Amino acid sequence: MKTNENPYIPYNATVEDTWFETGGERAIKTFKVVLEDDEARQNWNHRPGQCAMIGVLGVGESMISISCSPTEGDFLRFSVMRMGKVTQALHQLEAGDKMTVRGPYGNSFPLEEWKGKQILTIGGGIGQAPMRPIVEYVKANYDQYGGLTMIYGARTSGDLCFKNEFEEMRKNEELSCHLTIDVEEEGWDLNVGFVPSMLMDLNPSPENTIAITCGPPIMIRFVLENLKKLGFEDDQIYTTLENRMKCGIGKCGRCNAGGMYVCKDGPVFDYATLKAIPEAFA
Amino acid sequence: MSAMLLNKEKWPDFVGKLTGKQLWAPQIKDEQLRFAPVAEGEEPALDYKNTRVPPKNVVFPQTETLFRFQVDGEEVDEPKLDEEVVLLGVRPCDARSMVIVDKLFSWDYDDPYYARRRELVTMVGLACSEPGLNCFCPSVGGGPASTEGLDLLMVDLGENYLLEAITEKGEALINETKELLEETRDANLEQKEKVINEAAQKIKRSIDPEGIPVGLPGLWEDSLWQRVSASCLGCGTCTFLCPTCHCFDIQDETEGFESRRCRTWDSCMFEEYTLHTSGHNPRPSRLERTRNRINHKYNYYVDKFDVIACVGCGRCINLCPVNIDIVEILKQVKEAL
Protein backbone atom coordinates (compact mmCIF):
# COMPACT_ATOMS: atom_id res chain seq x y z
CA MET A 1 0.00 0.00 0.00
CA LYS A 2 2.97 2.30 0.63
CA THR A 3 3.28 4.72 -2.23
CA ASN A 4 6.17 6.96 -3.18
CA GLU A 5 3.92 9.27 -5.08
CA ASN A 6 2.18 12.18 -3.43
CA PRO A 7 -1.10 10.73 -2.14
CA TYR A 8 -2.72 14.20 -2.02
CA ILE A 9 -2.46 14.72 -5.79
CA PRO A 10 -5.60 13.38 -7.46
CA TYR A 11 -5.89 11.64 -10.78
CA ASN A 12 -7.84 13.33 -13.52
CA ALA A 13 -10.87 11.39 -14.68
CA THR A 14 -13.39 11.85 -17.44
CA VAL A 15 -17.08 11.43 -16.80
CA GLU A 16 -18.30 8.96 -19.43
CA ASP A 17 -21.91 8.83 -18.47
CA THR A 18 -24.23 10.14 -15.78
CA TRP A 19 -27.81 9.51 -14.83
CA PHE A 20 -30.12 10.30 -11.95
CA GLU A 21 -31.06 7.41 -9.68
CA THR A 22 -33.56 9.50 -7.73
CA GLY A 23 -35.00 12.98 -7.90
CA GLY A 24 -35.88 15.73 -5.48
CA GLU A 25 -33.79 18.08 -3.41
CA ARG A 26 -31.42 15.35 -2.30
CA ALA A 27 -31.21 13.68 -5.68
CA ILE A 28 -28.79 10.83 -6.23
CA LYS A 29 -26.80 10.96 -9.44
CA THR A 30 -24.54 8.18 -10.69
CA PHE A 31 -21.27 8.92 -12.48
CA LYS A 32 -19.44 6.45 -14.62
CA VAL A 33 -15.87 7.75 -14.85
CA VAL A 34 -12.60 6.65 -16.42
CA LEU A 35 -9.15 7.65 -15.16
CA GLU A 36 -7.29 9.50 -17.89
CA ASP A 37 -3.82 8.17 -17.17
CA ASP A 38 -3.29 4.66 -18.62
CA GLU A 39 -0.91 3.57 -15.90
CA ALA A 40 -3.15 4.85 -13.11
CA ARG A 41 -6.10 3.04 -14.66
CA GLN A 42 -4.21 -0.25 -14.86
CA ASN A 43 -2.88 0.05 -11.32
CA TRP A 44 -6.14 1.10 -9.74
CA ASN A 45 -7.35 -2.39 -8.69
CA HIS A 46 -10.00 -1.50 -6.14
CA ARG A 47 -11.84 -4.12 -4.09
CA PRO A 48 -15.55 -4.06 -3.23
CA GLY A 49 -16.11 -1.91 -0.14
CA GLN A 50 -13.33 0.57 -0.84
CA CYS A 51 -13.89 4.29 -1.30
CA ALA A 52 -12.36 7.12 -3.27
CA MET A 53 -11.95 10.85 -2.75
CA ILE A 54 -13.70 12.40 -5.70
CA GLY A 55 -13.98 16.09 -6.35
CA VAL A 56 -13.76 19.14 -8.48
CA LEU A 57 -10.61 21.29 -8.47
CA GLY A 58 -11.34 24.61 -6.84
CA VAL A 59 -14.26 23.22 -4.86
CA GLY A 60 -12.97 20.26 -2.88
CA GLU A 61 -13.27 16.54 -2.38
CA SER A 62 -15.69 14.08 -0.77
CA MET A 63 -15.16 10.46 0.21
CA ILE A 64 -17.60 8.37 -1.82
CA SER A 65 -17.90 4.62 -1.94
CA ILE A 66 -16.95 2.99 -5.21
CA SER A 67 -20.22 1.47 -6.32
CA CYS A 68 -18.95 -0.87 -9.01
CA SER A 69 -17.09 -4.13 -8.85
CA PRO A 70 -13.69 -4.43 -10.56
CA THR A 71 -15.24 -7.34 -12.48
CA GLU A 72 -17.36 -4.83 -14.43
CA GLY A 73 -14.50 -3.23 -16.34
CA ASP A 74 -11.86 -0.49 -16.33
CA PHE A 75 -14.18 2.22 -15.13
CA LEU A 76 -15.44 3.52 -11.80
CA ARG A 77 -18.93 4.29 -10.63
CA PHE A 78 -20.01 6.65 -7.90
CA SER A 79 -23.55 7.34 -6.76
CA VAL A 80 -23.62 10.72 -5.09
CA MET A 81 -26.41 12.33 -3.10
CA ARG A 82 -26.61 16.10 -3.51
CA MET A 83 -25.94 17.30 0.01
CA GLY A 84 -23.26 19.98 0.34
CA LYS A 85 -20.79 22.12 -1.54
CA VAL A 86 -18.74 19.38 -3.21
CA THR A 87 -21.67 17.13 -4.10
CA GLN A 88 -23.51 20.15 -5.56
CA ALA A 89 -20.50 20.79 -7.80
CA LEU A 90 -20.31 17.11 -8.74
CA HIS A 91 -23.98 17.14 -9.69
CA GLN A 92 -23.22 19.85 -12.29
CA LEU A 93 -20.98 17.41 -14.18
CA GLU A 94 -22.20 15.75 -17.36
CA ALA A 95 -20.67 13.25 -19.77
CA GLY A 96 -17.38 14.62 -21.10
CA ASP A 97 -16.66 16.71 -18.00
CA LYS A 98 -13.70 16.15 -15.68
CA MET A 99 -13.54 15.20 -12.06
CA THR A 100 -10.64 14.30 -9.78
CA VAL A 101 -10.20 10.94 -8.11
CA ARG A 102 -7.85 9.75 -5.34
CA GLY A 103 -7.76 6.25 -3.97
CA PRO A 104 -8.80 3.53 -3.67
CA TYR A 105 -8.93 3.90 0.10
CA GLY A 106 -9.77 1.75 3.08
CA ASN A 107 -10.17 -1.94 3.66
CA SER A 108 -12.72 -4.01 1.79
CA PHE A 109 -15.26 -6.76 2.18
CA PRO A 110 -13.35 -10.04 2.60
CA LEU A 111 -14.93 -11.64 -0.47
CA GLU A 112 -12.11 -14.18 -0.77
CA GLU A 113 -12.81 -15.39 2.75
CA TRP A 114 -16.52 -15.59 1.99
CA LYS A 115 -16.10 -18.06 -0.88
CA GLY A 116 -18.50 -20.96 -0.54
CA LYS A 117 -20.89 -18.96 1.59
CA GLN A 118 -24.38 -17.60 1.07
CA ILE A 119 -24.20 -13.81 0.69
CA LEU A 120 -27.05 -11.73 2.09
CA THR A 121 -27.01 -7.97 1.44
CA ILE A 122 -29.40 -5.69 3.30
CA GLY A 123 -29.45 -2.12 2.04
CA GLY A 124 -31.49 0.98 2.64
CA GLY A 125 -31.57 4.15 0.52
CA ILE A 126 -28.14 5.36 -0.61
CA GLY A 127 -26.75 2.56 1.60
CA GLN A 128 -27.15 0.25 -1.39
CA ALA A 129 -24.19 1.97 -3.09
CA PRO A 130 -21.52 -0.01 -1.16
CA MET A 131 -23.67 -3.18 -1.44
CA ARG A 132 -23.71 -2.99 -5.23
CA PRO A 133 -20.05 -3.99 -5.77
CA ILE A 134 -20.61 -7.08 -3.60
CA VAL A 135 -23.66 -8.01 -5.63
CA GLU A 136 -21.82 -7.51 -8.93
CA TYR A 137 -18.73 -9.34 -7.71
CA VAL A 138 -20.70 -12.35 -6.51
CA LYS A 139 -22.75 -12.39 -9.72
CA ALA A 140 -19.52 -12.45 -11.75
CA ASN A 141 -18.09 -15.29 -9.65
CA TYR A 142 -21.35 -17.03 -8.92
CA ASP A 143 -20.02 -20.58 -8.99
CA GLN A 144 -17.68 -19.73 -6.10
CA TYR A 145 -20.44 -18.65 -3.72
CA GLY A 146 -23.33 -20.48 -2.10
CA GLY A 147 -25.90 -18.02 -3.40
CA LEU A 148 -26.94 -14.38 -3.27
CA THR A 149 -29.91 -12.82 -1.52
CA MET A 150 -30.58 -9.10 -1.65
CA ILE A 151 -32.93 -7.04 0.42
CA TYR A 152 -33.21 -3.41 -0.54
CA GLY A 153 -35.63 -0.78 0.59
CA ALA A 154 -36.25 2.95 0.42
CA ARG A 155 -38.94 5.38 1.51
CA THR A 156 -40.75 5.42 -1.85
CA SER A 157 -40.20 3.71 -5.18
CA GLY A 158 -38.74 7.00 -6.39
CA ASP A 159 -36.02 6.75 -3.73
CA LEU A 160 -34.76 3.34 -4.86
CA CYS A 161 -31.35 3.38 -6.57
CA PHE A 162 -30.31 0.99 -9.35
CA LYS A 163 -33.96 0.14 -10.13
CA ASN A 164 -33.33 -1.09 -13.68
CA GLU A 165 -30.61 -3.41 -12.49
CA PHE A 166 -32.94 -4.86 -9.86
CA GLU A 167 -35.61 -5.44 -12.51
CA GLU A 168 -33.06 -7.49 -14.44
CA MET A 169 -31.92 -9.37 -11.35
CA ARG A 170 -35.47 -10.19 -10.32
CA LYS A 171 -35.85 -12.10 -13.59
CA ASN A 172 -32.77 -14.20 -12.76
CA GLU A 173 -33.98 -17.28 -10.91
CA GLU A 174 -30.58 -17.98 -9.37
CA LEU A 175 -30.72 -14.71 -7.41
CA SER A 176 -33.08 -13.94 -4.62
CA CYS A 177 -33.91 -10.25 -4.93
CA HIS A 178 -36.35 -8.47 -2.62
CA LEU A 179 -37.44 -4.85 -2.84
CA THR A 180 -39.51 -2.96 -0.34
CA ILE A 181 -40.79 0.57 0.19
CA ASP A 182 -41.91 2.14 3.44
CA VAL A 183 -45.45 3.16 2.49
CA GLU A 184 -47.99 1.94 -0.02
CA GLU A 185 -47.93 3.50 -3.42
CA GLU A 186 -50.10 3.25 -6.49
CA GLY A 187 -48.61 0.87 -9.05
CA TRP A 188 -46.26 -0.80 -6.56
CA ASP A 189 -46.98 -4.52 -6.39
CA LEU A 190 -43.94 -5.59 -4.36
CA ASN A 191 -43.41 -5.58 -0.61
CA VAL A 192 -44.41 -2.64 1.56
CA GLY A 193 -42.71 -2.29 4.94
CA PHE A 194 -39.39 -1.46 6.57
CA VAL A 195 -36.21 -3.31 5.67
CA PRO A 196 -35.72 -4.89 9.14
CA SER A 197 -39.25 -6.38 9.08
CA MET A 198 -38.77 -7.70 5.60
CA LEU A 199 -35.63 -9.42 6.85
CA MET A 200 -37.71 -11.15 9.54
CA ASP A 201 -40.40 -12.12 7.00
CA LEU A 202 -37.79 -13.72 4.74
CA ASN A 203 -36.32 -15.50 7.76
CA PRO A 204 -32.93 -16.37 6.18
CA SER A 205 -30.95 -19.16 7.80
CA PRO A 206 -27.66 -18.09 9.37
CA GLU A 207 -26.19 -21.43 8.28
CA ASN A 208 -23.02 -20.73 6.24
CA THR A 209 -24.26 -17.18 5.54
CA ILE A 210 -22.65 -13.74 5.68
CA ALA A 211 -24.94 -10.75 6.13
CA ILE A 212 -23.81 -7.28 5.07
CA THR A 213 -25.85 -4.20 5.82
CA CYS A 214 -25.64 -0.50 5.06
CA GLY A 215 -28.25 2.22 5.31
CA PRO A 216 -29.53 4.90 7.66
CA PRO A 217 -28.31 4.43 11.27
CA ILE A 218 -31.79 3.60 12.55
CA MET A 219 -32.20 0.88 9.93
CA ILE A 220 -28.77 -0.58 10.68
CA ARG A 221 -29.65 -0.74 14.36
CA PHE A 222 -32.82 -2.76 13.81
CA VAL A 223 -31.24 -4.94 11.12
CA LEU A 224 -28.45 -5.86 13.54
CA GLU A 225 -30.99 -6.63 16.24
CA ASN A 226 -33.01 -8.82 13.88
CA LEU A 227 -29.97 -10.62 12.52
CA LYS A 228 -29.11 -11.56 16.09
CA LYS A 229 -32.70 -12.80 16.59
CA LEU A 230 -32.30 -14.93 13.47
CA GLY A 231 -29.22 -16.53 15.04
CA PHE A 232 -26.42 -14.78 13.17
CA GLU A 233 -23.11 -14.68 15.05
CA ASP A 234 -21.20 -11.38 15.37
CA ASP A 235 -18.54 -12.49 12.90
CA GLN A 236 -21.19 -13.30 10.27
CA ILE A 237 -22.38 -9.68 10.19
CA TYR A 238 -20.62 -6.84 8.37
CA THR A 239 -21.34 -3.20 7.83
CA THR A 240 -19.58 -0.19 6.40
CA LEU A 241 -19.29 3.16 8.16
CA GLU A 242 -18.83 6.71 7.03
CA ASN A 243 -17.63 9.85 8.75
CA ARG A 244 -16.44 13.26 7.69
CA MET A 245 -13.05 12.90 5.99
CA LYS A 246 -10.48 15.20 4.45
CA CYS A 247 -7.34 13.23 3.64
CA GLY A 248 -8.52 9.63 3.25
CA ILE A 249 -5.15 8.28 4.37
CA GLY A 250 -5.29 8.38 8.16
CA LYS A 251 -3.61 11.75 8.74
CA CYS A 252 -6.17 14.52 9.09
CA GLY A 253 -7.69 12.94 12.18
CA ARG A 254 -11.43 13.54 12.04
CA CYS A 255 -12.97 10.27 10.87
CA ASN A 256 -12.08 8.23 13.92
CA ALA A 257 -14.72 6.15 15.66
CA GLY A 258 -12.99 5.34 18.91
CA GLY A 259 -9.46 4.30 18.05
CA MET A 260 -10.36 3.28 14.49
CA TYR A 261 -9.88 5.56 11.52
CA VAL A 262 -12.85 4.86 9.27
CA CYS A 263 -10.78 5.83 6.21
CA LYS A 264 -7.96 3.37 6.89
CA ASP A 265 -9.03 0.79 9.46
CA GLY A 266 -12.49 0.77 7.86
CA PRO A 267 -14.86 1.50 6.29
CA VAL A 268 -15.77 -2.20 6.54
CA PHE A 269 -16.12 -3.65 10.04
CA ASP A 270 -17.52 -6.90 11.29
CA TYR A 271 -20.01 -6.65 14.11
CA ALA A 272 -17.62 -8.23 16.63
CA THR A 273 -15.14 -5.38 16.05
CA LEU A 274 -17.84 -2.75 15.88
CA LYS A 275 -19.36 -3.68 19.21
CA ALA A 276 -16.05 -2.88 20.90
CA ILE A 277 -15.91 0.64 19.41
CA PRO A 278 -17.85 2.92 21.73
CA GLU A 279 -18.51 5.61 19.12
CA ALA A 280 -19.30 3.30 16.22
CA PHE A 281 -23.01 4.07 16.22
CA ALA A 282 -22.69 7.69 17.39
CA MET B 1 29.51 11.88 18.66
CA SER B 2 31.40 14.85 20.04
CA ALA B 3 30.68 17.29 22.84
CA MET B 4 32.12 20.82 22.79
CA LEU B 5 31.89 24.02 24.77
CA LEU B 6 30.67 27.35 23.45
CA ASN B 7 31.59 30.32 25.56
CA LYS B 8 28.59 32.64 25.78
CA GLU B 9 30.74 35.57 24.62
CA LYS B 10 30.96 33.79 21.30
CA TRP B 11 27.18 33.35 21.08
CA PRO B 12 26.72 36.17 18.53
CA ASP B 13 29.42 34.67 16.31
CA PHE B 14 27.88 31.24 16.65
CA VAL B 15 24.48 32.58 15.61
CA GLY B 16 26.15 34.58 12.83
CA LYS B 17 27.60 31.37 11.42
CA LEU B 18 24.18 29.81 11.38
CA THR B 19 22.26 32.68 9.83
CA GLY B 20 23.85 31.74 6.52
CA LYS B 21 21.21 29.01 6.56
CA GLN B 22 17.54 29.59 7.24
CA LEU B 23 17.70 29.96 11.00
CA TRP B 24 14.61 29.85 13.20
CA ALA B 25 14.71 30.67 16.88
CA PRO B 26 12.34 31.89 19.58
CA GLN B 27 11.42 35.54 19.10
CA ILE B 28 8.66 37.86 20.17
CA LYS B 29 6.26 38.09 17.24
CA ASP B 30 2.73 39.44 17.57
CA GLU B 31 3.37 39.85 21.30
CA GLN B 32 4.07 36.16 21.73
CA LEU B 33 7.21 34.12 21.91
CA ARG B 34 7.30 31.84 18.93
CA PHE B 35 9.79 30.36 16.49
CA ALA B 36 10.49 32.75 13.64
CA PRO B 37 13.27 33.25 11.09
CA VAL B 38 16.29 35.12 12.45
CA ALA B 39 17.54 37.86 10.16
CA GLU B 40 21.27 38.46 9.73
CA GLY B 41 22.59 40.52 12.63
CA GLU B 42 19.72 39.56 14.91
CA GLU B 43 20.57 37.67 18.02
CA PRO B 44 18.04 35.31 19.56
CA ALA B 45 18.05 35.21 23.33
CA LEU B 46 17.68 31.87 25.01
CA ASP B 47 16.33 33.04 28.38
CA TYR B 48 12.82 31.65 28.06
CA LYS B 49 10.93 28.73 29.53
CA ASN B 50 9.22 27.80 26.32
CA THR B 51 7.60 29.44 23.32
CA ARG B 52 3.86 29.96 23.35
CA VAL B 53 3.53 28.35 19.92
CA PRO B 54 5.46 25.09 19.53
CA PRO B 55 7.90 24.83 16.62
CA LYS B 56 5.67 22.28 14.88
CA ASN B 57 4.81 24.87 12.25
CA VAL B 58 8.31 24.49 10.79
CA VAL B 59 7.54 20.92 9.71
CA PHE B 60 3.74 21.26 9.65
CA PRO B 61 2.90 24.88 8.77
CA GLN B 62 -0.35 26.30 10.10
CA THR B 63 -1.38 26.80 6.48
CA GLU B 64 0.42 24.95 3.75
CA THR B 65 -0.09 24.76 -0.01
CA LEU B 66 -0.52 21.18 -1.20
CA PHE B 67 -0.60 22.22 -4.85
CA ARG B 68 -1.57 25.08 -7.14
CA PHE B 69 -3.68 25.03 -10.28
CA GLN B 70 -5.34 27.39 -12.72
CA VAL B 71 -9.08 27.91 -12.54
CA ASP B 72 -10.59 25.37 -14.95
CA GLY B 73 -7.14 23.84 -15.43
CA GLU B 74 -6.25 20.19 -15.03
CA GLU B 75 -2.53 20.39 -14.26
CA VAL B 76 -1.37 20.84 -10.70
CA ASP B 77 1.94 22.27 -9.46
CA GLU B 78 3.46 20.93 -6.28
CA PRO B 79 5.53 23.32 -4.19
CA LYS B 80 9.27 22.72 -4.20
CA LEU B 81 10.54 22.18 -0.71
CA ASP B 82 14.30 22.47 -0.62
CA GLU B 83 15.24 25.08 1.95
CA GLU B 84 17.20 23.71 4.86
CA VAL B 85 16.20 25.09 8.25
CA VAL B 86 18.06 25.13 11.52
CA LEU B 87 15.74 25.25 14.51
CA LEU B 88 17.68 26.76 17.36
CA GLY B 89 16.62 26.53 20.99
CA VAL B 90 14.06 23.75 20.74
CA ARG B 91 12.96 22.42 24.11
CA PRO B 92 13.33 18.65 24.52
CA CYS B 93 9.56 18.17 24.84
CA ASP B 94 8.95 19.84 21.49
CA ALA B 95 11.67 17.80 19.80
CA ARG B 96 10.16 14.61 21.21
CA SER B 97 6.75 15.62 19.93
CA MET B 98 8.03 15.47 16.36
CA VAL B 99 9.28 11.92 16.84
CA ILE B 100 5.79 11.04 18.09
CA VAL B 101 4.01 12.78 15.20
CA ASP B 102 6.42 11.15 12.68
CA LYS B 103 4.67 7.86 13.38
CA LEU B 104 1.31 9.18 12.20
CA PHE B 105 2.67 10.98 9.16
CA SER B 106 4.47 7.83 7.98
CA TRP B 107 1.67 5.39 8.85
CA ASP B 108 1.32 3.35 5.64
CA TYR B 109 1.21 6.47 3.51
CA ASP B 110 4.16 8.86 3.79
CA ASP B 111 2.97 12.42 3.99
CA PRO B 112 5.38 13.90 1.45
CA TYR B 113 5.22 17.49 2.73
CA TYR B 114 5.83 16.61 6.34
CA ALA B 115 8.49 14.02 5.50
CA ARG B 116 10.38 16.48 3.28
CA ARG B 117 10.30 19.27 5.86
CA ARG B 118 11.51 16.88 8.53
CA GLU B 119 14.47 15.94 6.32
CA LEU B 120 15.32 19.59 5.79
CA VAL B 121 15.31 20.60 9.44
CA THR B 122 18.23 20.42 11.86
CA MET B 123 17.08 20.52 15.45
CA VAL B 124 19.28 22.26 17.97
CA GLY B 125 17.82 21.70 21.39
CA LEU B 126 18.21 23.60 24.60
CA ALA B 127 17.95 21.59 27.80
CA CYS B 128 15.65 23.11 30.40
CA SER B 129 17.28 24.55 33.51
CA GLU B 130 14.13 26.36 34.67
CA PRO B 131 11.06 24.25 33.87
CA GLY B 132 7.70 25.96 33.62
CA LEU B 133 4.97 25.83 36.27
CA ASN B 134 2.95 23.18 34.45
CA CYS B 135 5.69 21.09 32.92
CA PHE B 136 5.32 17.36 33.48
CA CYS B 137 7.54 15.84 30.79
CA PRO B 138 9.13 13.11 32.97
CA SER B 139 5.65 11.63 33.56
CA VAL B 140 5.20 10.89 29.87
CA GLY B 141 8.65 9.64 28.91
CA GLY B 142 10.57 12.88 28.45
CA GLY B 143 12.92 14.92 30.59
CA PRO B 144 14.59 18.32 30.79
CA ALA B 145 17.53 17.05 28.72
CA SER B 146 15.85 14.39 26.60
CA THR B 147 17.61 14.09 23.25
CA GLU B 148 14.88 12.28 21.36
CA GLY B 149 14.31 14.07 18.06
CA LEU B 150 17.28 16.39 18.49
CA ASP B 151 20.37 16.62 16.31
CA LEU B 152 22.30 18.65 18.84
CA LEU B 153 21.63 19.38 22.50
CA MET B 154 22.77 22.57 24.22
CA VAL B 155 22.98 22.72 27.99
CA ASP B 156 23.37 26.05 29.76
CA LEU B 157 26.37 25.74 32.10
CA GLY B 158 26.46 29.38 33.16
CA GLU B 159 29.43 30.85 31.31
CA ASN B 160 29.28 28.24 28.60
CA TYR B 161 26.89 26.18 26.60
CA LEU B 162 27.70 22.52 26.37
CA LEU B 163 27.03 21.32 22.82
CA GLU B 164 26.44 17.62 22.38
CA ALA B 165 26.00 16.15 18.92
CA ILE B 166 23.24 13.53 18.85
CA THR B 167 23.12 12.77 15.12
CA GLU B 168 25.31 13.20 12.04
CA LYS B 169 23.49 16.46 11.32
CA GLY B 170 24.45 17.69 14.78
CA GLU B 171 28.03 16.55 14.28
CA ALA B 172 28.15 18.50 11.03
CA LEU B 173 26.98 21.62 12.84
CA ILE B 174 29.75 21.23 15.39
CA ASN B 175 32.26 20.86 12.57
CA GLU B 176 30.99 23.99 10.86
CA THR B 177 31.41 26.07 13.99
CA LYS B 178 34.49 24.32 15.37
CA GLU B 179 36.67 27.47 15.41
CA LEU B 180 34.33 28.98 18.02
CA LEU B 181 34.22 25.92 20.24
CA GLU B 182 36.46 24.57 22.97
CA GLU B 183 37.11 21.07 24.18
CA THR B 184 35.06 19.91 27.16
CA ARG B 185 36.55 18.89 30.46
CA ASP B 186 35.23 16.25 32.85
CA ALA B 187 34.07 19.01 35.16
CA ASN B 188 31.71 20.27 32.44
CA LEU B 189 29.96 16.93 32.20
CA GLU B 190 29.54 16.83 35.97
CA GLN B 191 28.16 20.35 35.79
CA LYS B 192 25.71 19.21 33.14
CA GLU B 193 24.45 16.38 35.33
CA LYS B 194 23.96 18.84 38.16
CA VAL B 195 22.02 21.32 36.01
CA ILE B 196 19.77 18.60 34.68
CA ASN B 197 19.15 17.01 38.05
CA GLU B 198 18.28 20.38 39.55
CA ALA B 199 15.93 21.06 36.67
CA ALA B 200 14.21 17.72 37.16
CA GLN B 201 13.78 18.54 40.85
CA LYS B 202 12.01 21.75 39.92
CA ILE B 203 9.31 19.94 37.99
CA LYS B 204 6.36 19.99 40.37
CA ARG B 205 3.57 18.44 38.40
CA SER B 206 3.27 14.79 37.58
CA ILE B 207 0.93 12.04 36.56
CA ASP B 208 1.46 8.31 36.53
CA PRO B 209 0.08 7.12 33.18
CA GLU B 210 0.26 3.47 34.24
CA GLY B 211 -3.12 1.88 33.57
CA ILE B 212 -4.60 4.92 31.80
CA PRO B 213 -4.40 3.67 28.17
CA VAL B 214 -6.01 0.33 28.99
CA GLY B 215 -8.42 1.84 31.50
CA LEU B 216 -9.86 4.68 29.40
CA PRO B 217 -12.25 2.55 27.29
CA GLY B 218 -13.97 1.36 30.46
CA LEU B 219 -14.58 4.97 31.54
CA TRP B 220 -16.48 5.89 28.37
CA GLU B 221 -19.75 6.61 30.17
CA ASP B 222 -18.15 7.86 33.40
CA SER B 223 -19.44 11.12 34.88
CA LEU B 224 -15.90 12.53 34.94
CA TRP B 225 -16.24 13.66 31.31
CA GLN B 226 -19.17 15.84 32.26
CA ARG B 227 -17.15 17.40 35.08
CA VAL B 228 -13.96 18.04 33.11
CA SER B 229 -15.68 19.43 30.02
CA ALA B 230 -18.37 21.55 31.70
CA SER B 231 -16.39 24.78 31.51
CA CYS B 232 -14.87 24.16 28.06
CA LEU B 233 -15.54 26.99 25.59
CA GLY B 234 -14.46 24.98 22.56
CA CYS B 235 -11.85 27.58 21.62
CA GLY B 236 -9.35 24.98 20.43
CA THR B 237 -6.33 26.62 22.10
CA CYS B 238 -5.34 23.33 23.77
CA THR B 239 -5.01 21.62 20.40
CA PHE B 240 -3.60 24.50 18.34
CA LEU B 241 -0.77 24.98 20.79
CA CYS B 242 -0.21 21.30 21.43
CA PRO B 243 3.05 20.13 19.86
CA THR B 244 1.66 16.66 19.14
CA CYS B 245 -1.71 17.76 17.74
CA HIS B 246 -1.56 17.24 14.00
CA CYS B 247 -5.14 17.32 12.71
CA PHE B 248 -5.81 19.36 9.63
CA ASP B 249 -8.48 20.53 7.24
CA ILE B 250 -8.10 20.68 3.46
CA GLN B 251 -9.65 23.58 1.54
CA ASP B 252 -9.49 24.99 -1.97
CA GLU B 253 -8.85 28.73 -2.34
CA THR B 254 -9.14 30.83 -5.47
CA GLU B 255 -7.87 34.32 -6.14
CA GLY B 256 -8.37 35.61 -9.66
CA PHE B 257 -7.39 32.75 -11.95
CA GLU B 258 -5.01 31.16 -9.46
CA SER B 259 -6.21 28.43 -7.14
CA ARG B 260 -4.55 26.34 -4.52
CA ARG B 261 -5.50 23.39 -2.39
CA CYS B 262 -4.14 23.97 1.08
CA ARG B 263 -4.26 22.38 4.46
CA THR B 264 -4.60 24.24 7.71
CA TRP B 265 -4.45 23.19 11.33
CA ASP B 266 -7.81 22.03 12.56
CA SER B 267 -9.04 21.07 16.00
CA CYS B 268 -11.07 18.17 17.31
CA MET B 269 -12.51 20.66 19.81
CA PHE B 270 -14.50 22.38 17.05
CA GLU B 271 -18.05 21.34 16.26
CA GLU B 272 -17.49 21.52 12.48
CA TYR B 273 -14.58 19.11 12.70
CA THR B 274 -16.80 16.02 12.66
CA LEU B 275 -20.07 17.54 11.44
CA HIS B 276 -21.62 15.49 8.64
CA THR B 277 -23.22 17.28 5.69
CA SER B 278 -26.55 15.80 6.78
CA GLY B 279 -26.36 17.79 10.02
CA HIS B 280 -25.61 14.71 12.09
CA ASN B 281 -22.59 15.03 14.36
CA PRO B 282 -21.01 11.95 15.92
CA ARG B 283 -19.38 14.18 18.57
CA PRO B 284 -22.15 16.70 19.12
CA SER B 285 -21.04 18.38 22.35
CA ARG B 286 -17.90 19.46 24.15
CA LEU B 287 -18.19 16.42 26.40
CA GLU B 288 -17.65 14.02 23.49
CA ARG B 289 -14.94 16.25 22.06
CA THR B 290 -13.03 16.50 25.35
CA ARG B 291 -13.34 12.75 25.82
CA ASN B 292 -11.98 12.24 22.32
CA ARG B 293 -9.02 14.57 22.92
CA ILE B 294 -7.93 12.71 26.03
CA ASN B 295 -8.62 9.29 24.51
CA HIS B 296 -6.74 10.17 21.36
CA LYS B 297 -3.63 11.19 23.29
CA TYR B 298 -3.67 8.60 26.05
CA ASN B 299 -5.44 5.62 24.49
CA TYR B 300 -5.88 5.54 20.67
CA TYR B 301 -2.37 6.77 19.89
CA VAL B 302 -0.87 4.32 22.37
CA ASP B 303 -2.85 1.49 20.71
CA LYS B 304 -1.71 2.42 17.22
CA PHE B 305 1.80 3.73 17.74
CA ASP B 306 2.80 2.54 21.17
CA VAL B 307 3.49 5.99 22.59
CA ILE B 308 1.43 8.59 24.48
CA ALA B 309 0.69 11.57 22.22
CA CYS B 310 1.48 14.09 24.95
CA VAL B 311 4.92 15.37 25.87
CA GLY B 312 3.99 17.16 29.08
CA CYS B 313 4.87 20.66 27.84
CA GLY B 314 2.00 22.16 29.84
CA ARG B 315 0.88 24.59 27.11
CA CYS B 316 -2.73 23.42 27.14
CA ILE B 317 -2.80 24.05 30.90
CA ASN B 318 -1.02 27.41 30.78
CA LEU B 319 -3.18 28.83 28.04
CA CYS B 320 -6.66 27.40 28.55
CA PRO B 321 -8.90 30.43 29.13
CA VAL B 322 -11.03 28.49 31.64
CA ASN B 323 -8.22 26.62 33.40
CA ILE B 324 -8.95 23.14 32.16
CA ASP B 325 -5.96 21.14 33.28
CA ILE B 326 -4.93 17.88 31.59
CA VAL B 327 -3.00 16.73 34.67
CA GLU B 328 -6.17 17.17 36.74
CA ILE B 329 -8.22 15.31 34.11
CA LEU B 330 -5.73 12.44 34.16
CA LYS B 331 -5.86 12.37 37.94
CA GLN B 332 -9.62 12.03 37.79
CA VAL B 333 -9.19 9.29 35.21
CA LYS B 334 -6.83 7.47 37.58
CA GLU B 335 -9.26 7.83 40.44
CA ALA B 336 -12.12 6.47 38.35
CA LEU B 337 -10.16 3.44 37.17
Interface residues (C-beta under 8 A of the other chain):
Chain A: M1 K2 T3 N4 N6 P7 Y8 I9 N12 L57 G58 V59 G60 E61 M83 G84 T87 K98 P217 N243 R244 K246 C247 I249 G250 K251 C252 G253 R254 N256 A257 G258 G259 K264 P278 E279 A282
Chain B: L66 F67 F69 V71 D72 G73 E74 V76 E78 L104 F105 W107 D108 Y109 D110 D111 P112 Y113 P217 W220 H246 C247 F248 D249 I250 Q251 D252 T254 S259 R261 R263 D266 C268 Y273 T274 L275 H276 T277 S278 H280 P282 R283 E288 N292 N295 H296 N299 Y300 D303 K304
